[in-house]
Each structure stands twice: as C-alpha cells, then as structure tokens.
Amino acid sequence: MTSRRSVLRGAAGAMLALPFLPSLARADDRPPTRLVFFYVPNGIQKDWWTPDREGPDYDLKAITAPLQPVRDQVTLFGGLENRNAEDEVPGDHARGTASFLSCVPVRRTAGADVSAGVSADQVAARTLGRDTLFASLQLGVAPGGNTGDCTAGYACAYTRNISWAAPDRPLPNQTDPRLLFERLFGAGPGVDADTARIRSIARASVLDAVLADATALRARLGGEDRDKLGQYLQSVREVEQRAGALGAACDAPEPPPAGLSFPDHVAVTNELLALALACDLTRVATFMLGEAASNQTYDFVGVPGAHHAISHHQGDPKNLADLVTIGRWEVERFVDLVQRLQAFPEGDGTLLDASLLLFSSEISDGDLHDHRDLPVLLAGRGNGVHAPGTYRDEGGRPFADLLLAMLQGVGAPVTTFGADGTDPVWLG
Amino acid sequence: MTALLLLLSCERQPAPTNPGNVVIRRLSRAELDHAARDLFGTTLRPGSELPADDFALGLDSLGPAQTFSALHLEAWERGVDDVLDELFGEGTLPVTLTSIEAEGPDARPTSGAVREGNAWALWEEGEIAATFFVQTAGTWRFDALTEGRAALLVDGAPWAGAEASSWTLALDVGRHELAVAWVPDGDGDELIVDRLELTGPLDAPRPANPNPGRVLSCDPAVIGEPECAEQVVRGFVRRAWRRDPAPSEVADLLAVYGVARGAGGDWSEGIRAALKGALLSPWFLYRVELHPVEGASRLSGFELATRLSFALWASLPDDRLLDLAAAGSLDDPGVLRAEAERMLLDPRADGLVTELGGQWLGLRGVGEASPSRERFPAWDAALRDALEREMHADLAEVLLGDRPLTDLLLATDTTLEQRVATHYGLDPDDAWPATATLADRPGLLGRGGWLAATSLPDRTSPVKRGAWVLDHLLCAPPPPPPEGVPPLTADPDGAPTSLREQLEQHRSDPACAGCHVRMDAIGLAFEGFDATGAARTLDDRGQPVDTRGELDGRPFDGPPQLAVILAEDPAFLDCAITWTFTRAVGRPPDERDADVVDELRTALADGDLRYRALALALVDSRPFRYGSSP
C-alpha cells in the first residue's frame, strides 16, 4: 500500500531503495548519461517567465516560481529559436512540434506522405541506447484522437509526435501507464514461474515465425507496400532483441492502477520514467505533456477552458491569468521529475547529476504563435557537461545549437544538428 | 450532334481504366477490435491498446498514412494475451482506481469541514463523502489520504471496524457512498483529508469466454492432441488470415505449438502460442493484396471477400464468404451482389455505422467531446454516452435502413432516452424512451452529440462547426487561413460584442472573406445550441442568439432552413460517394474514376437515394474488384 501511494504522491525515493547497480558502472567508474526531453504544448507566457537578471542571481517569475527548490540544478535559456518551424501558412503548432527535436522544416501534408527529420533523442539513442533494454522511450499522456481532424492541413502525425526515427517514421507515445509498467517490469505475478518460462520460450518461437512470414511476404510486395512491411519487420526485430531480457536490474514496484485522473496520470508517468532511468532500462526518453495545440482543460487547478483556445489570449487578463496557472503547473511537473531523479543516489552523486533534462514548447507565445525566444530549461549536470543554476540570454540563435551541445555532451559523434545547429551552445 | 455522340459512345468500346494501386492497409484499432470479436466472440477490445491510428483524408484505414513501431507490436501482443487469457479462462480483471479530490466538485464536505489549501480539515466534527460506482462485486480497497485516523461510513452506516485511513471491504455492484468522519485522536484534534480513493476489484476473476468452442473446436482427449491442434490451427488461421493457408504455413504454426509443448507446456499452452503466432503475423495485421501480373488484375476471391467484409463490416469475412471465395463464386456479379445485400442486413454491418459513420459523419467525435464540467455541470459521461447512442441510431437508420441519404440532414424524428429528452428541454416525466419530432433539430446537425463534438470545452465555435460541415458534408474543406491574420479582438470600447459581430471582421477582410463567408454563415446557424448541444437564447457572451445567414445566395434562419439548402446541394451526394469510395477501395477517386463516379450517382438516384444502392453499385465497380501493381 505504501508503494502504491508513493506512485501517486511523489515519494519516489521511498518507494524503491535501489542498490547501486554494478551494471551501471563503466570503465571510468562514472554512471551513464541520461537524456530527457520534456515537451509542453501551446507555449509559455514570457512576461511571467523571463528573469530580469542574468546569471546565477536570476529572479523567478510567477510561472518559474516552482523552480525555487531546484534553481541551482536548472539553467534558464533565453533567446533560442526554431526558425525551421516558421512558414507563410498556418500550422505553427504542427510544424513546431514535428520539428521540435528535429529542427528541420517539415513537409506540409494532411497524412499520406509525412516527412520531418530524425529527432535529437533518436540521434542520442544511437550512442546511449546500445546497452539498454529500450534504446529510447516515448511517453505521453494524450492517447490521441479517434478522429482525423488535426490542424491546418498538417497530419496528426506532426501534432502527436516529437520523436522521429526517420523522416517518415514518427515514434508514437506510450500513453497507458499499465502498458508502460509491463514493458519496463514485465507483467508481474499472474502466472507461476514455470508457465512464465514456457511462455517466454514459446514467445521467442512466435517472433521467429512472424519474422519469417514477414520476410517472405515482403519479397512478394513492391513499391510502398514493401516499405510498410519494412517498418513491421524492424519492429519485430526490436521486440525480439528485448525478449527475455526483462527485469534484470530492479525489483518491480507495484503496478499502477487503471482509471487515473490526468494529474495522477502525469505523476505516475514521471515516476515510471524516473524508475526506467534509475534502473538503466533506457537512457533516452521524450515526454509530451499534451499534443500540439492541446485543448486539455485544467479544471483541477481551476482552469475549465480549453488550453489552446485560451493560449490565443488576445491580451485578455483572465486568459493570461489562466495561462500563468497552466504554465506554473507544467513547470511543477518538470520539477517533480527533476526531484525524483535527485532522490536516486548514484555513484558519488545522484541520478540527476548524470542526466540532462530539457523543457520547452513548440511555440513561444500562444497569441504570437512564434518560434523565437522559446521557453527553455535545462536541468541536471549530464555527468559534468552542464553547469546549471543560471539564466542566460543567448540573444537569438538556433535552438538546434542547444540540442547539438547536448548530443555532443553525451558523446554522440555529430558536428551539426538539424538544419541550423552548427555552433553548440556553451553549457558551462 | 447528339446522335453522333451516341453513335460514337456505342461503337467505341472504352479501354478499361487502370483501377489504381492501393497501398497495403494495416487493420485499424477498431478493425482489430472487430476481428477479435468475430474470431473469439469476445467483448474485449485488444485493438484499443495500440497507439492512436494515423489519418489521411479523415480516415484511419488508408495505407499511405499508417505507421508501425515496436510499441504497436507490443501493445497488440498485450491485447492478444488478454483475449487468450479469456479464451483459456485465465487472468483477472484489471484493477481500477477512482480518485476523488476532497476539495474537488465530486466530494461533499459537511459542516465542520474547513478548506485548508488543497484539502479539507475536519475539526472535532464533520464528514467528507463521495459516491463511487462499483462495476464488479468483490473486494475493494478504500483509502482516505489523510493525516490522522478516521471512522468510515458506508452508505450512511458506520463501518464496524477500527478507525484507520485504509479499509478493505466487500461491495456489491452499484452506487455506494463512502465517507470518512472525524474521531477523537490522541495526536491532535484535526483530521486533514486530501482525497478519497477506491481501488479494485482486488480478487475478481476475468469472466470466461462465452463460446470457447468457436476456436477450440475439438477435444484433444477424444481425437488426439496433434490432430486436434492441427484442426484448431487450420480453422483459426483461415478466418484470421482471410484465406486458405498453405500446408507449410500450418506446419510453421504447429512448430510453434511444438516448441511450447517441448518446453513443458500442456496442449492449451501449445495452442495459445500458435494462435498468438497467427495474430502477430503480417498476414493477419495487414490486408495483403498480391498482384500476380504487372498492371491491372482482378483481385483473388479471398482478396475480394476481404475488401467486401472490411467495407461493409469493418471486420473479417465470415465462413460463408470465405467458402464462396474458395469456390471462385464471388467472380459472379450476381453472387457478389447477393452477398453484399446479405451482409448489409447482418448485425456486423454496424461496423459501417461506427467506422464510415464514425469518421465521415462525426459519430466518433461524440466520445471525444469534453465540455468543461465547471462551465456545464449538467454534462457527464452518461449524457455523452446517451447522445452517442442517439446519433448512432439515427445514422444506422439512414446507412442501413430505407431512408434517403438526405435524411442525414433533414430527418426530424428521433428516438430519445430520458436523459437526452431532458437535455433537449422536453418533459423528463413523459414516457421515455420514445420517438419525438424535433423540427428545430433536423438530422445529424441537430444532434446534441454533433453540436458538442464541434465545440470547445467552454464555448461554441461557429468556425469549427462551419468548417466541419464544409469538409465532411460538402467535401469542400476550407483552406487554412492566411498567415498574419490578427486574432479576433474584443471591441476597443469595451462594449460587449457578439461573436457574430467579431466574425464580421473576417468577412470585411478580403483575405478572409473567401472562406469565412460560407464557414461562418453555416456555423452561426447553430448558435442556438451551446457547447453541450442544449438549446439557448443567449450566446456564450450573453448576447441574444442570431441564427440568420446566407449560403451561396440563399438566405436562411437556423438549422432547419440551412439543412434544406445543404441537402439540395449536389456536392452533398458527391461527398457521400467520395467518402464511401475512399474507405472501401483504399484510395480517393480521381480523374480516371470519373465514369465510375457517374455510375454511382446514377445508382444512387435510381435507388431513391438509399445508401444501400450506393454501396451495392460500388461493390460491383471495377476499382473495387480490381487491383493494380504499383
């Protein structure tokens, strides 16, 4: 019962007393670096965000106030922009989201031929993801609509996905906490050990059989059919590689219940993400706190309106007050994740010290709909590549420069990133 | 001149047009659910585990937009495991949690309770109560997230047990009021209550599959384990893969069965593994159409049966259809038509309503409507579901019944449950459910479900409603607005303005007028209905509702007159043809299909505008019966 409560109430450290995991120690005795990309929809009101003072003495505003307990673990960046999302036509939310971590212009299409770029998390996963059960995780809390009416002539794939394995291959978010739990820790008790062993052997045989089916079938197909089966084949191989490797590092906590409210859903996802990183099940993750142009209502903090509709605030004081409330709640969720990582000791420090967590949005101001001066936070030290605790105005340079710096910080062999990342931001 | 043209058209045998290449289609989430239902007789929805489907042209079943990832496969596997657990009578019901914030609208503090931050404090007296709906009888755990201990009351009666903050109790199906009450406590007189939570059922076994014999068609103890395994696997694969499997394919799955047996599993474990192999196979997950020759060719009997069943049922063919396909009988247009007629009368034709109606006519949007509970206290899940059932029944009457397609817009009779009748302002004490005539709420555009689905959580959006009508009913989606358009602004003098007055700004700007003249006129016609579909006389800004407008030169006032204009627009029937063709064939009609579309128009007109006439004519058309290599 205690552990179940902790799932909902934020005491991550109390839930699992993780021993130092020997598997995490590397030759240089340093824990591996982890990367998290935390996305919030519809922008942030900068008047309640941007500090007046640069440097370590930066001041907190209404939206950034929740940073107080971790301010020395976070850098606020001003003046970073994703110009790749700009265009003559509407669709800023879709473009801003699809190019959020890829920093390339995306093709304008309503569905049939989506094209974005390879996202930074996927580039990082090539380096960080080789030794873990999951090369990367894509998490979200919006299960995605059952209707095809997305936004302004852009496919739903653009508004729902920030992680892209290839220009035509968005990686969907996992939004069901129970399924996430089972992927990370296995289905748990339910069958006896002997049955579990039999099923594990049978499963390997099943995957072999369908892989053979698919390979033979693909050879008989042409054109685009062949590409579609290629996606299927790649997926089976990925699952096959994971088969049998479950539950190696950590004892499974109690699984989360179904039927969670939106705030509890976020809390559980934060907790499972922190556990996945602590147990070294993955070292790269994205978390979308909503889809592009989300119309989530925040009734539970007293904002009954639709987020996207409110974000076109037209300077209306009530809308602005609501946006401050939502923005602050979003920053609290980020801080919650930061603190969960901080609660896990690792090596000489904490899991947070080994991580880099990026917070930002697909646009800057909801009304202006622009992609300049994005709201950017970077938390954690990334094993010494980042010196947090300041506010820095970068004066108008590509957001891709920050992603490039993060990628280089984790050892990814890249010298440029996206369409305009050429000069890595100095992380201190 | 006319005679000459006639002569020419008679004499010249037109070359058959290329039926066009259709990109391979993965079963959508809904189609996976239907397939599981038809294979196993289950009510579980394993397809719903998958990530949201990708859409093109408003449909989730078109190949080019569909993607696949490891997450898709793992999620589907999880769903398949649930179905197999049910088949073999294993597994337990998932545990659900209902959490009610003490300070939220669903909790009821009595006197003595004091608001303290995000919680309530009970100071030497008082209770906090909340009502929970228990769907399965069994053992449940009730937690009051409190600081301090409390007494528990169940349905008003004190619970016989110690004061605590967590209780395990047996509950029957139905509504139960659970309350925590202040009790004297050694360490302080105050009880802080943060939230109330009910978790369970903790011990309920999953109901068994109602008809396991459908899949497990023999008794291994009677006919022998290997023999029975082969019979089960062969029969299952034929249904799941929609074709007769090759002997080697059956052998491959029996090898999987053998691996499970070899590892120590019993017969059921072996069958479980083989069935899982069949369901994870691309032959199940994808609608494969092979092209034996370069260019156009007639679909195989099995491929045609699959197109037919997915078009009309959004699910797998049944045994009869597979038998006809195997015998080559579907090549006979008479047989094909008779089958289509049979299928439209089958209960599985509900798939046409939920999938085509769900996407083309907006039925799916009802389930996603999310009016703010704070702004609209009358709205809840029960009302939403009732509105969905109402719209579903109305669409079914047109798509599957004898009503003309124009009744989608014009029908004024509808069957109301009490909850919907109340929502529509009718007397709740009348005998419901009953059929009512609602002249002010014609067709699907008068349904509360559609009106809610095309609104924002806290207000209506005439632009959204208008754009939806243009896109879905006239197939004339408005292009996105030009960049740099300033947002709607309030009156600079601060005087309250109606949304209509604000929207006038659109129409006075030539850059916007082209689209907004039609979009806004249509959308404003529905301003007499709020974001939950309830009637109103004042709009969201408190201004009197004005539903007058003009569409393509024809003035109207309100939905009934607008519906007539839309129903008389030839684009409406053409749009029905476009959505039907696209979903059934797997690609939109284009120039090469002009003749086919003409034939479909004629068939519809000759068939008194019944949807059935359109469906039957399409099934008989060349693009439906032929495929083409890329």
Interface residues (C-beta under 8 A of the other chain):
Chain A: M1 R4 R5 L8 R9 D87 E88 V89 P90 G91 A110 G111 A112 D113 V114 Q138 P143 G144 G145 N146 T147 G148 D149 C150 A152 G153 A155 C156 A157 R160 A165 R169 P170 L171 P172 N173 Q174 T175 D176 R178 L179 E182 R183 A187 G190 V191 D194 T195 R197 I198 R199 I201 A202 R203 S205 V206 L207 A209 V210 A212 D213 A214 L217 R220 L221 G222 G223 E224 D225 K228 L229 Q231 Y232 S235 V236 E238 V239 R242 P257 A258 G259 L260 S261 D264 N295 T297 D299 F300 P304 G305 A306 A309 H312 Q314 D316 D367
Chain B: N21 V23 I24 R26 R29 E49 P51 A52 D53 D54 F55 A56 L57 G58 L59 D60 L62 G63 P64 A65 Q66 T67 F68 S69 A70 L71 H72 L73 E74 A75 E77 R78 D81 E90 G91 T92 P94 V95 T96 L97 T98 S99 E101 G104 R141 D143 L145 S166 T199 E249 D252 L253 A255 V256 V259 A260 A263 G264 G265 E269 G270 R272 A273 K276 G277 L280 S281 P282 W283 L285 Y286 V288 L290 H291 G358 Q359 G362 R364 G365 G367 E368 S370 S372 R373 E374 R375 L456 P457 D458 R459 W468 D471 P479 P480 P481 P482 E483 P487 L488 T489 A490 S629 P630
